[in-house]
Amino acid sequence: KMTLPLALVALISAFGSSFQYGYNVSVINSPAPYMQEFYNRTYLDRTGVPMDSSFQTLLWSLTVSMFPLGGLFGSLMVWPMVNNCGRKGTLLINNLFSITAAILMGTSELAKTFEVIILSRVVMGIFAGLASNVVPMFLGEMSPKNLRGAIGVVPQLFITIGILAAQILGLNSILGNATGWPVLLGLTGIPSLIQLLTLPFFPESPRYLLIQKGNEEQARRALQRLRGQEDVDDEIQEMYQEDQSEKEEGQFSVLSLFTFRGLRWQLISIIVMMAGQQLSGVNGVFYYADRIFESAGVQSSSIQYVTVSIGAINVVMTLLAVFIVESLGRRILLLAGFLLCSASCAILTLALNLQTTVSWMSYLSIVCVIAYIIGHAIGPSPIPAVMITEMFLQSSRPAAFMVGGSVHWLSNFTVGLVFLYMEAGLGPYSFLIFCAICVTTMVYVFFVVPETKNKTFMEINRIMAKRNKVEIQESKELKDSYPLGKQEEKKALSSSQ
């Protein structure tokens, strides 16, 4: 059942970390013209000559693309950090990146330096790269198996809330204006500060405490707090089983993960799902949305409100995913999501091509954008991170998140870099490429990815072992070798007396 400590730890870690990832994805969209004007003014003050337009374009594309590049660096730090500092420790340390970047961005205008903004975007990216991997791992390891999917979608829900918050605060009438943008960029430090002050009162991941630190007493206490009950022996036993079956392999590094046959299909699956999630064009669709609405005759002054309403749809659909992922399962949401995305991309290509000749086509393209965002929000956005937690055991999970995270950010960076050129060369046909990627990912999920809902990590591991054609080392004596918990000791004593 859902207990208060479990709900609070999910909310605090998602608000302090995932929320800011979403916030920083979209925070520079609205104030872009004012920030570019600041870049220009600063350059003019320093050199006495106005900035060359191609140099300005370069600076701006750096401002945008440094965030996913930082995300890639952050993902590469996941494995060493979560193994040495723990899951909770990593999240707490990570706040320092965000608070530093927030202060730098918030004071950049006073200091008359645009370089600091570009540097801060890298730092913020490192923060987001760590957050986007560590939060799902932390929450996935804490959740009971019947709530793991729902709690695993919470980080993605907060990412969408972060995007929406940045869109609302970025409205011209609020902070998306010539005077408000430094405040808009600096606000990102507040959730970090809240997390830094509250998260220490919550337990570390019980799996980390037991399997990696070998501390049963602390793991038991953490579990009892999270489950709201004294008897947690079944879960402790399941952790010991997992620990036992992994003793042979030891801690995985990224290199050993790639060479280990027993995890081959799990690894291919997360690479396909993470690449599919980003290369399916979700950022392209968000980026294109404004222009699609403009061509449909929406007033340019109202476009930002339309963008906000799309952000709101995104939040609502992700919230829906939280409630249905345990009843419908992961597979069906992934398949339905990618199907809806591929259909939307195909019809959107048609609609964009015909919108000059057929008057109602521009409305069809709006419908396609909304359908695409709904599709992405129920499956491709939230589910892959849940699946990384579920498909890997304790010893390989940090390395798996590092690989999945790197693929995620590299793909994100690639789309950001290539999309403008694709659009210039192919126009609306760019969406056919996204359509093909959605279809390919969907076919892969259909044939390879198993349903993981309501299964223990060991059960999922057994399903994948068959696919990898390997035997799992499970010791029969485990039941006997399992250290007695407090309750059993009492029972054993009383029966022997």
C-alpha positions, 0 to 999 in steps of 0.5 A: 500500500502507499504510505505517507513516507513513501509518497513524501519521498517520491514527491520531494525527490521528483519536485527537487530534481525532475521538476527542474529538468522539465523547467530548464528544458523549456525556460529559455523558449519564451524569453529568447528574444530578450535574452538575444537582445541582452547578448547583443547589447553586452557585445556592443558595450564591450566592443563598440560594434554590433554582433554579427548575426551568424555569431548571434545564431551560434551563441544562441544555439550554444545556449540551447544545446549546452543543456543536453550536452551537460545532461550527457556529462551528468549521465556519465557521473551516475555510476561512480556517484550512486555507488559511492554516495548512495542514491539519496546522497547523490541527489543531495550533492546534485542540488549544489549544481543547480543552486550554483547555476541558478545564482549565476543565471539570475545575476548574469544581467547585473554582471553583464556577461552572457558567457555565464549563461552558457556555462550555467546551462552546462552546469544545469545540464549536468544536474538534469543528467544526474537527476533524470537517472538517479530519481527513477532508480531511487524511487524504483528501488524503494517502491513495493512491486505493485506500485513500482510502475506508478511511482516510477512515472512520478519523475516524468510527471514532475518533468511535465509540470516543470515544463508547464511551470516554465511556460506559465512563468514565461508568459510576457505578462509574468516574467517572459519580458525584458526585465523578468527573464533573469528572475525566470532563470534564477527561480530554478534554485528554489526546488533544490533548496527545498530538497536539500532541507527536507530529503535528509529526513528520509531513508536511503534506498533499502536495496542499496543499504542491504546489497551494496552496504551489507547493512541489514539493520539499516535496510530493515529500518528503512523498509519498515518506515517506507512500508509502515509495518514491522514485518518486512521479512519477505522483502528482505529475503527477496533482496538476499536472493537477488544478492545471492544470484549476483554474488558471482558477477560482482559490481558491473562497470559499463564495459562489463555490462556490454560484454556480459551475455546474461544482460544482452537483451536488457541492454539492447532494449534500454538503448532502443527505448531510450533512443526511440523516446528522444529520436521519435521527435518529441522536441521537434514537435514541441519546437514546431508547434508554435509555427503549426498554430501560426499557420492555422491562423492563431494570433501570434499574441495568443500562441504562447497561451496555446503552448501553455495549454499543450503543456497542460495536456502533457501534464494531465496525460502523464498523470493518467499514466501514473494511474493506469500503468499498474492496471494496463501494464508497461508494454501496452502503454509503450505500444499504444503511445508509439502507435499514436505518435507514428500515426500523428507524424504520418498524418501531420506530414500530409496535413502540412503539405496540403495546408496551403490548398485545403483550408481545414488542413491546418486544424488537422495539424493542430489535432495531430500535434495534440494526439502526438503529445498525448501518445508520448505522454502515456508511454514513450516519455515515462515508461523507459526509465521505469523499465531500466529500474525493473530489467536490471538487478542491483549490481548492474542497475547504476551502469544500466542507467548510465548507458540509458541516460547517455543514449537519452541525452545524446539523442536529445542533443542530436535532435536539437542539432540536426532538426533545423537542418532536417527541416530546412532540407525536408520541410514537413517530410522530416516527420516521416523520419520520426514516424519511421523511428516510432514504428521501428521502436514499436515493433521492437517492443512488441517482439522483445520487451516483456511485461514487468508489472507486479513482478519482483526484480528476480522474476523479471530477471528469469524471464530475460535469462530465457531470452539471453539463453543463460542459466541463473545461479540460484542457490537452493540453500538460500532459504536456510542460509538467509540470516534470521530476522528479529522475529524469527530469532524470537520464534526460534528461541521460544520454540527451543526453550 
